[in-house]
């Protein structure tokens, strides 16, 4: 199995990081214009994570290239990051 396939599988692990759990919110940032990974593939990965009970949020950009979202739409990108941080902090306080 190639490394990226293993990584995709491991990303469904609710405890991928020791401080994370099933309900730790996860943010998928991706773009229709990404030439390295299709937005459909990212969407499917997020859907499977949701089916496994994870708290998943998606932010689909239209024009940015791979990992260029913060440069192309900084306000939207950082707003999404701030929201997920706030949600994660709130979830952590529930533990």
N, CA, C and O atoms as CSV, one atom per row, in Angstrom:
chain,resi,resn,atom,element,x,y,z
A,1,UNK,N,N,0.859,-1.184,0.000
A,1,UNK,CA,C,0.000,0.000,0.000
A,1,UNK,C,C,0.899,1.240,0.000
A,1,UNK,O,O,1.858,1.312,0.768
A,2,UNK,N,N,0.599,2.186,-0.835
A,2,UNK,CA,C,1.454,3.369,-0.905
A,2,UNK,C,C,1.238,4.268,0.314
A,2,UNK,O,O,0.219,4.176,0.999
A,3,UNK,N,N,2.204,5.124,0.565
A,3,UNK,CA,C,2.188,5.965,1.747
A,3,UNK,C,C,0.935,6.843,1.842
A,3,UNK,O,O,0.375,6.992,2.928
A,4,UNK,N,N,0.495,7.415,0.743
A,4,UNK,CA,C,-0.688,8.280,0.785
A,4,UNK,C,C,-1.944,7.502,1.146
A,4,UNK,O,O,-2.809,8.016,1.854
A,5,UNK,N,N,-2.052,6.287,0.675
A,5,UNK,CA,C,-3.207,5.454,1.031
A,5,UNK,C,C,-3.206,5.162,2.528
A,5,UNK,O,O,-4.249,5.222,3.179
A,6,UNK,N,N,-2.034,4.845,3.067
A,6,UNK,CA,C,-1.920,4.605,4.509
A,6,UNK,C,C,-2.302,5.855,5.289
A,6,UNK,O,O,-2.990,5.773,6.306
A,7,UNK,N,N,-1.855,7.009,4.812
A,7,UNK,CA,C,-2.181,8.271,5.475
A,7,UNK,C,C,-3.684,8.536,5.446
A,7,UNK,O,O,-4.257,8.957,6.451
A,8,UNK,N,N,-4.323,8.295,4.309
A,8,UNK,CA,C,-5.775,8.486,4.215
A,8,UNK,C,C,-6.506,7.623,5.230
A,8,UNK,O,O,-7.459,8.075,5.866
A,9,UNK,N,N,-6.067,6.394,5.381
A,9,UNK,CA,C,-6.692,5.488,6.351
A,9,UNK,C,C,-6.439,5.968,7.777
A,9,UNK,O,O,-7.348,5.987,8.606
A,10,UNK,N,N,-5.205,6.351,8.051
A,10,UNK,CA,C,-4.862,6.801,9.406
A,10,UNK,C,C,-5.631,8.072,9.796
A,10,UNK,O,O,-5.906,8.290,10.976
A,11,UNK,N,N,-5.974,8.903,8.817
A,11,UNK,CA,C,-6.717,10.140,9.104
A,11,UNK,C,C,-8.115,9.842,9.650
A,11,UNK,O,O,-8.739,10.722,10.243
A,12,UNK,N,N,-8.612,8.634,9.464
A,12,UNK,CA,C,-9.907,8.253,10.039
A,12,UNK,C,C,-9.769,7.787,11.486
A,12,UNK,O,O,-10.774,7.504,12.138
A,13,UNK,N,N,-8.564,7.704,11.990
A,13,UNK,CA,C,-8.325,7.306,13.373
A,13,UNK,C,C,-8.737,8.463,14.287
A,13,UNK,O,O,-8.130,9.532,14.219
A,14,UNK,N,N,-9.739,8.282,15.131
A,14,UNK,CA,C,-10.174,9.385,15.997
A,14,UNK,C,C,-9.079,9.879,16.940
A,14,UNK,O,O,-9.127,11.023,17.392
A,15,UNK,N,N,-8.103,9.042,17.239
A,15,UNK,CA,C,-7.022,9.407,18.164
A,15,UNK,C,C,-5.703,9.565,17.419
A,15,UNK,O,O,-4.645,9.207,17.936
A,16,UNK,N,N,-5.769,10.104,16.201
A,16,UNK,CA,C,-4.557,10.276,15.402
A,16,UNK,C,C,-3.512,11.107,16.156
A,16,UNK,O,O,-2.309,10.907,15.986
A,17,UNK,N,N,-3.975,12.019,16.970
A,17,UNK,CA,C,-3.128,12.749,17.914
A,17,UNK,C,C,-3.650,12.424,19.303
A,17,UNK,O,O,-4.854,12.247,19.491
A,18,UNK,N,N,-2.765,12.345,20.261
A,18,UNK,CA,C,-3.148,11.858,21.595
A,18,UNK,C,C,-4.241,12.691,22.253
A,18,UNK,O,O,-5.013,12.166,23.056
A,19,UNK,N,N,-4.321,13.964,21.932
A,19,UNK,CA,C,-5.318,14.836,22.556
A,19,UNK,C,C,-6.641,14.854,21.802
A,19,UNK,O,O,-7.580,15.529,22.222
A,20,UNK,N,N,-6.727,14.125,20.699
A,20,UNK,CA,C,-7.954,14.114,19.894
A,20,UNK,C,C,-8.826,12.929,20.273
A,20,UNK,O,O,-8.357,11.935,20.829
A,21,UNK,N,N,-10.116,13.063,19.953
A,21,UNK,CA,C,-11.072,11.989,20.155
A,21,UNK,C,C,-12.070,11.973,19.016
A,21,UNK,O,O,-11.952,12.746,18.066
A,22,UNK,N,N,-13.037,11.108,19.111
A,22,UNK,CA,C,-14.038,10.960,18.068
A,22,UNK,C,C,-14.772,12.271,17.782
A,22,UNK,O,O,-15.124,12.556,16.637
A,23,UNK,N,N,-14.998,13.062,18.824
A,23,UNK,CA,C,-15.787,14.287,18.656
A,23,UNK,C,C,-14.953,15.553,18.512
A,23,UNK,O,O,-15.501,16.654,18.479
A,24,UNK,N,N,-13.640,15.408,18.426
A,24,UNK,CA,C,-12.796,16.571,18.146
A,24,UNK,C,C,-13.097,17.028,16.725
A,24,UNK,O,O,-12.966,16.238,15.790
A,25,UNK,N,N,-13.493,18.275,16.540
A,25,UNK,CA,C,-13.841,18.718,15.191
A,25,UNK,C,C,-12.636,18.709,14.247
A,25,UNK,O,O,-11.514,19.052,14.621
A,26,UNK,N,N,-12.917,18.305,13.027
A,26,UNK,CA,C,-11.895,18.250,11.978
A,26,UNK,C,C,-12.331,19.144,10.830
A,26,UNK,O,O,-13.502,19.179,10.452
A,27,UNK,N,N,-11.371,19.858,10.291
A,27,UNK,CA,C,-11.649,20.784,9.199
A,27,UNK,C,C,-10.933,20.325,7.931
A,27,UNK,O,O,-9.714,20.156,7.916
A,28,UNK,N,N,-11.702,20.131,6.884
A,28,UNK,CA,C,-11.158,19.804,5.572
A,28,UNK,C,C,-11.173,21.077,4.737
A,28,UNK,O,O,-12.238,21.625,4.450
A,29,UNK,N,N,-10.009,21.537,4.354
A,29,UNK,CA,C,-9.855,22.712,3.491
A,29,UNK,C,C,-9.365,22.209,2.133
A,29,UNK,O,O,-8.302,21.594,2.048
A,30,UNK,N,N,-10.130,22.465,1.077
A,30,UNK,CA,C,-9.763,21.930,-0.227
A,30,UNK,C,C,-10.357,22.779,-1.331
A,30,UNK,O,O,-11.162,23.673,-1.075
A,31,UNK,N,N,-9.953,22.494,-2.570
A,31,UNK,CA,C,-10.337,23.347,-3.683
A,31,UNK,C,C,-10.687,22.546,-4.930
A,31,UNK,O,O,-10.135,21.475,-5.186
A,32,UNK,N,N,-11.608,23.093,-5.683
A,32,UNK,CA,C,-11.948,22.504,-6.991
A,32,UNK,C,C,-10.777,22.635,-7.961
A,32,UNK,O,O,-10.681,21.876,-8.925
A,33,UNK,N,N,-9.889,23.596,-7.709
A,33,UNK,CA,C,-8.783,23.892,-8.619
A,33,UNK,C,C,-7.493,23.156,-8.234
A,33,UNK,O,O,-6.440,23.420,-8.815
A,34,UNK,N,N,-7.559,22.257,-7.283
A,34,UNK,CA,C,-6.375,21.522,-6.840
A,34,UNK,C,C,-5.984,20.503,-7.904
A,34,UNK,O,O,-6.803,19.677,-8.309
A,35,UNK,N,N,-4.745,20.560,-8.352
A,35,UNK,CA,C,-4.269,19.636,-9.392
A,35,UNK,C,C,-3.667,18.359,-8.796
A,35,UNK,O,O,-3.397,17.407,-9.528
A,36,UNK,N,N,-3.452,18.330,-7.465
A,36,UNK,CA,C,-2.843,17.160,-6.832
A,36,UNK,C,C,-3.856,16.169,-6.277
A,36,UNK,O,O,-3.633,14.959,-6.312
A,37,UNK,N,N,-4.964,16.679,-5.767
A,37,UNK,CA,C,-5.993,15.806,-5.218
A,37,UNK,C,C,-7.360,16.395,-5.565
A,37,UNK,O,O,-7.594,17.590,-5.386
A,38,UNK,N,N,-8.237,15.564,-6.051
A,38,UNK,CA,C,-9.537,16.064,-6.491
A,38,UNK,C,C,-10.425,16.420,-5.300
A,38,UNK,O,O,-10.363,15.790,-4.244
A,39,UNK,N,N,-11.232,17.422,-5.494
A,39,UNK,CA,C,-12.150,17.836,-4.431
A,39,UNK,C,C,-13.138,16.718,-4.131
A,39,UNK,O,O,-13.603,16.587,-2.998
A,40,UNK,N,N,-13.463,15.909,-5.140
A,40,UNK,CA,C,-14.378,14.793,-4.919
A,40,UNK,C,C,-13.765,13.753,-3.969
A,40,UNK,O,O,-14.462,13.179,-3.132
A,41,UNK,N,N,-12.467,13.522,-4.110
A,41,UNK,CA,C,-11.793,12.568,-3.239
A,41,UNK,C,C,-11.770,13.074,-1.789
A,41,UNK,O,O,-11.974,12.303,-0.852
A,42,UNK,N,N,-11.521,14.361,-1.619
A,42,UNK,CA,C,-11.523,14.935,-0.272
A,42,UNK,C,C,-12.935,14.886,0.310
A,42,UNK,O,O,-13.116,14.553,1.481
A,43,UNK,N,N,-13.916,15.211,-0.496
A,43,UNK,CA,C,-15.307,15.161,-0.041
A,43,UNK,C,C,-15.676,13.751,0.405
A,43,UNK,O,O,-16.323,13.575,1.437
A,44,UNK,N,N,-15.272,12.762,-0.359
A,44,UNK,CA,C,-15.575,11.364,-0.001
A,44,UNK,C,C,-14.880,10.973,1.307
A,44,UNK,O,O,-15.465,10.277,2.137
A,45,UNK,N,N,-13.656,11.412,1.488
A,45,UNK,CA,C,-12.934,11.108,2.727
A,45,UNK,C,C,-13.681,11.727,3.912
A,45,UNK,O,O,-13.848,11.087,4.949
A,46,UNK,N,N,-14.123,12.964,3.752
A,46,UNK,CA,C,-14.873,13.646,4.817
A,46,UNK,C,C,-16.200,12.930,5.093
A,46,UNK,O,O,-16.597,12.797,6.250
A,47,UNK,N,N,-16.878,12.476,4.057
A,47,UNK,CA,C,-18.143,11.756,4.234
A,47,UNK,C,C,-17.941,10.469,5.029
A,47,UNK,O,O,-18.746,10.138,5.900
A,48,UNK,N,N,-16.880,9.755,4.730
A,48,UNK,CA,C,-16.598,8.521,5.468
A,48,UNK,C,C,-16.295,8.842,6.926
A,48,UNK,O,O,-16.745,8.132,7.825
A,49,UNK,N,N,-15.541,9.900,7.162
A,49,UNK,CA,C,-15.262,10.316,8.544
A,49,UNK,C,C,-16.566,10.626,9.277
A,49,UNK,O,O,-16.726,10.251,10.438
A,50,UNK,N,N,-17.496,11.306,8.612
A,50,UNK,CA,C,-18.804,11.595,9.223
A,50,UNK,C,C,-19.558,10.305,9.521
A,50,UNK,O,O,-20.161,10.165,10.585
A,51,UNK,N,N,-19.525,9.363,8.579
A,51,UNK,CA,C,-20.193,8.078,8.780
A,51,UNK,C,C,-19.626,7.331,9.981
A,51,UNK,O,O,-20.327,6.542,10.616
A,52,UNK,N,N,-18.375,7.577,10.287
A,52,UNK,CA,C,-17.714,6.940,11.436
A,52,UNK,C,C,-17.946,7.717,12.726
A,52,UNK,O,O,-17.376,7.383,13.765
A,53,UNK,N,N,-18.776,8.749,12.664
A,53,UNK,CA,C,-19.155,9.495,13.856
A,53,UNK,C,C,-18.306,10.704,14.183
A,53,UNK,O,O,-18.465,11.296,15.251
A,54,UNK,N,N,-17.412,11.080,13.296
A,54,UNK,CA,C,-16.546,12.228,13.556
A,54,UNK,C,C,-17.260,13.535,13.246
A,54,UNK,O,O,-18.144,13.595,12.392
A,55,UNK,N,N,-16.858,14.570,13.955
A,55,UNK,CA,C,-17.369,15.930,13.741
A,55,UNK,C,C,-16.533,16.556,12.636
A,55,UNK,O,O,-15.397,16.968,12.868
A,56,UNK,N,N,-17.095,16.629,11.434
A,56,UNK,CA,C,-16.364,17.064,10.250
A,56,UNK,C,C,-16.962,18.348,9.700
A,56,UNK,O,O,-18.179,18.477,9.570
A,57,UNK,N,N,-16.096,19.291,9.382
A,57,UNK,CA,C,-16.498,20.524,8.701
A,57,UNK,C,C,-15.674,20.630,7.426
A,57,UNK,O,O,-14.499,20.266,7.412
A,58,UNK,N,N,-16.281,21.124,6.367
A,58,UNK,CA,C,-15.606,21.247,5.075
A,58,UNK,C,C,-15.670,22.686,4.589
A,58,UNK,O,O,-16.680,23.371,4.751
A,59,UNK,N,N,-14.587,23.122,3.999
A,59,UNK,CA,C,-14.526,24.438,3.370
A,59,UNK,C,C,-13.961,24.222,1.970
A,59,UNK,O,O,-12.766,23.983,1.795
A,60,UNK,N,N,-14.848,24.309,0.975
A,60,UNK,CA,C,-14.468,24.078,-0.417
A,60,UNK,C,C,-14.213,25.413,-1.104
A,60,UNK,O,O,-15.123,26.228,-1.256
A,61,UNK,N,N,-12.975,25.628,-1.514
A,61,UNK,CA,C,-12.588,26.826,-2.245
A,61,UNK,C,C,-12.733,26.556,-3.739
A,61,UNK,O,O,-12.665,25.408,-4.178
A,62,UNK,N,N,-12.928,27.590,-4.497
A,62,UNK,CA,C,-13.147,27.425,-5.936
A,62,UNK,C,C,-11.872,27.582,-6.757
A,62,UNK,O,O,-11.661,26.820,-7.701
A,63,UNK,N,N,-11.022,28.541,-6.428
A,63,UNK,CA,C,-9.924,28.918,-7.318
A,63,UNK,C,C,-8.524,28.613,-6.815
A,63,UNK,O,O,-7.591,28.577,-7.617
A,64,UNK,N,N,-8.344,28.397,-5.544
A,64,UNK,CA,C,-6.989,28.242,-5.021
A,64,UNK,C,C,-6.387,26.900,-5.417
A,64,UNK,O,O,-7.083,25.890,-5.530
A,65,UNK,N,N,-5.078,26.921,-5.623
A,65,UNK,CA,C,-4.346,25.698,-5.921
A,65,UNK,C,C,-4.084,24.939,-4.624
A,65,UNK,O,O,-4.481,25.384,-3.547
A,66,UNK,N,N,-3.420,23.801,-4.732
A,66,UNK,CA,C,-3.112,22.965,-3.575
A,66,UNK,C,C,-2.397,23.787,-2.491
A,66,UNK,O,O,-1.387,24.438,-2.759
A,67,UNK,N,N,-2.924,23.746,-1.295
A,67,UNK,CA,C,-2.440,24.451,-0.096
A,67,UNK,C,C,-2.224,25.954,-0.289
A,67,UNK,O,O,-1.391,26.544,0.399
A,68,UNK,N,N,-2.951,26.576,-1.201
A,68,UNK,CA,C,-2.814,28.011,-1.446
A,68,UNK,C,C,-4.028,28.798,-0.962
A,68,UNK,O,O,-4.169,29.974,-1.301
A,69,UNK,N,N,-4.894,28.187,-0.191
A,69,UNK,CA,C,-6.145,28.828,0.211
A,69,UNK,C,C,-5.910,30.089,1.041
A,69,UNK,O,O,-6.590,31.096,0.841
A,70,UNK,N,N,-4.966,30.043,1.959
A,70,UNK,CA,C,-4.705,31.204,2.820
A,70,UNK,C,C,-4.189,32.390,2.016
A,70,UNK,O,O,-4.452,33.542,2.361
A,71,UNK,N,N,-3.469,32.113,0.968
A,71,UNK,CA,C,-2.941,33.194,0.129
A,71,UNK,C,C,-4.025,33.776,-0.781
A,71,UNK,O,O,-4.065,34.986,-1.003
A,72,UNK,N,N,-4.899,32.923,-1.306
A,72,UNK,CA,C,-5.917,33.356,-2.274
A,72,UNK,C,C,-7.121,33.997,-1.575
A,72,UNK,O,O,-7.624,35.025,-2.029
A,73,UNK,N,N,-7.580,33.401,-0.482
A,73,UNK,CA,C,-8.733,33.914,0.265
A,73,UNK,C,C,-8.408,33.935,1.761
A,73,UNK,O,O,-8.962,33.145,2.525
A,74,UNK,N,N,-7.512,34.837,2.183
A,74,UNK,CA,C,-7.052,34.817,3.581
A,74,UNK,C,C,-8.154,35.002,4.615
A,74,UNK,O,O,-8.148,34.331,5.647
A,75,UNK,N,N,-9.087,35.889,4.359
A,75,UNK,CA,C,-10.144,36.130,5.350
A,75,UNK,C,C,-10.989,34.873,5.562
A,75,UNK,O,O,-11.267,34.488,6.698
A,76,UNK,N,N,-11.384,34.253,4.487
A,76,UNK,CA,C,-12.208,33.043,4.570
A,76,UNK,C,C,-11.425,31.895,5.214
A,76,UNK,O,O,-11.945,31.171,6.062
A,77,UNK,N,N,-10.182,31.745,4.799
A,77,UNK,CA,C,-9.352,30.676,5.346
A,77,UNK,C,C,-9.193,30.835,6.855
A,77,UNK,O,O,-9.472,29.903,7.609
A,78,UNK,N,N,-8.745,32.008,7.300
A,78,UNK,CA,C,-8.481,32.207,8.730
A,78,UNK,C,C,-9.763,32.217,9.550
A,78,UNK,O,O,-9.745,31.827,10.717
A,79,UNK,N,N,-10.858,32.649,8.974
A,79,UNK,CA,C,-12.140,32.565,9.670
A,79,UNK,C,C,-12.503,31.105,9.930
A,79,UNK,O,O,-12.968,30.765,11.018
A,80,UNK,N,N,-12.295,30.247,8.943
A,80,UNK,CA,C,-12.565,28.814,9.109
A,80,UNK,C,C,-11.670,28.208,10.180
A,80,UNK,O,O,-12.123,27.406,10.997
A,81,UNK,N,N,-10.407,28.591,10.173
A,81,UNK,CA,C,-9.467,28.078,11.172
A,81,UNK,C,C,-9.875,28.537,12.569
A,81,UNK,O,O,-9.867,27.744,13.510
A,82,UNK,N,N,-10.230,29.809,12.708
A,82,UNK,CA,C,-10.649,30.325,14.022
A,82,UNK,C,C,-11.895,29.608,14.528
A,82,UNK,O,O,-11.998,29.296,15.714
A,83,UNK,N,N,-12.840,29.349,13.630
A,83,UNK,CA,C,-14.065,28.645,14.036
A,83,UNK,C,C,-13.772,27.224,14.499
A,83,UNK,O,O,-14.358,26.760,15.477
A,84,UNK,N,N,-12.875,26.530,13.812
A,84,UNK,CA,C,-12.574,25.155,14.213
A,84,UNK,C,C,-11.791,25.143,15.517
A,84,UNK,O,O,-11.986,24.251,16.343
A,85,UNK,N,N,-10.909,26.116,15.719
A,85,UNK,CA,C,-10.185,26.216,16.989
A,85,UNK,C,C,-11.159,26.444,18.140
A,85,UNK,O,O,-11.048,25.821,19.195
A,86,UNK,N,N,-12.117,27.348,17.923
A,86,UNK,CA,C,-13.113,27.631,18.968
A,86,UNK,C,C,-13.942,26.382,19.267
A,86,UNK,O,O,-14.201,26.069,20.428
A,87,UNK,N,N,-14.352,25.677,18.227
A,87,UNK,CA,C,-15.138,24.458,18.420
A,87,UNK,C,C,-14.318,23.388,19.135
A,87,UNK,O,O,-14.843,22.673,19.989
A,88,UNK,N,N,-13.054,23.275,18.800
A,88,UNK,CA,C,-12.180,22.277,19.433
A,88,UNK,C,C,-11.963,22.620,20.905
A,88,UNK,O,O,-11.970,21.734,21.760
A,89,UNK,N,N,-11.774,23.893,21.195
A,89,UNK,CA,C,-11.582,24.308,22.589
A,89,UNK,C,C,-12.842,24.042,23.411
A,89,UNK,O,O,-12.759,23.626,24.567
A,90,UNK,N,N,-14.000,24.284,22.814
A,90,UNK,CA,C,-15.261,24.031,23.483
A,90,UNK,C,C,-15.445,22.537,23.745
A,90,UNK,O,O,-15.888,22.137,24.821
A,91,UNK,N,N,-15.104,21.724,22.757
A,91,UNK,CA,C,-15.201,20.268,22.903
A,91,UNK,C,C,-14.244,19.780,23.984
A,91,UNK,O,O,-14.598,18.906,24.776
A,92,UNK,N,N,-13.051,20.329,24.022
A,92,UNK,CA,C,-12.061,19.901,25.015
A,92,UNK,C,C,-12.536,20.196,26.433
A,92,UNK,O,O,-12.278,19.410,27.345
A,93,UNK,N,N,-13.228,21.320,26.630
A,93,UNK,CA,C,-13.747,21.669,27.961
A,93,UNK,C,C,-14.819,20.682,28.416
A,93,UNK,O,O,-15.045,20.537,29.617
A,94,UNK,N,N,-15.486,19.998,27.476
A,94,UNK,CA,C,-16.530,19.030,27.825
A,94,UNK,C,C,-15.931,17.742,28.382
A,94,UNK,O,O,-16.601,17.008,29.108
A,95,UNK,N,N,-14.662,17.461,28.042
A,95,UNK,CA,C,-14.015,16.209,28.474
A,95,UNK,C,C,-13.880,16.104,29.962
A,95,UNK,O,O,-13.357,15.109,30.465
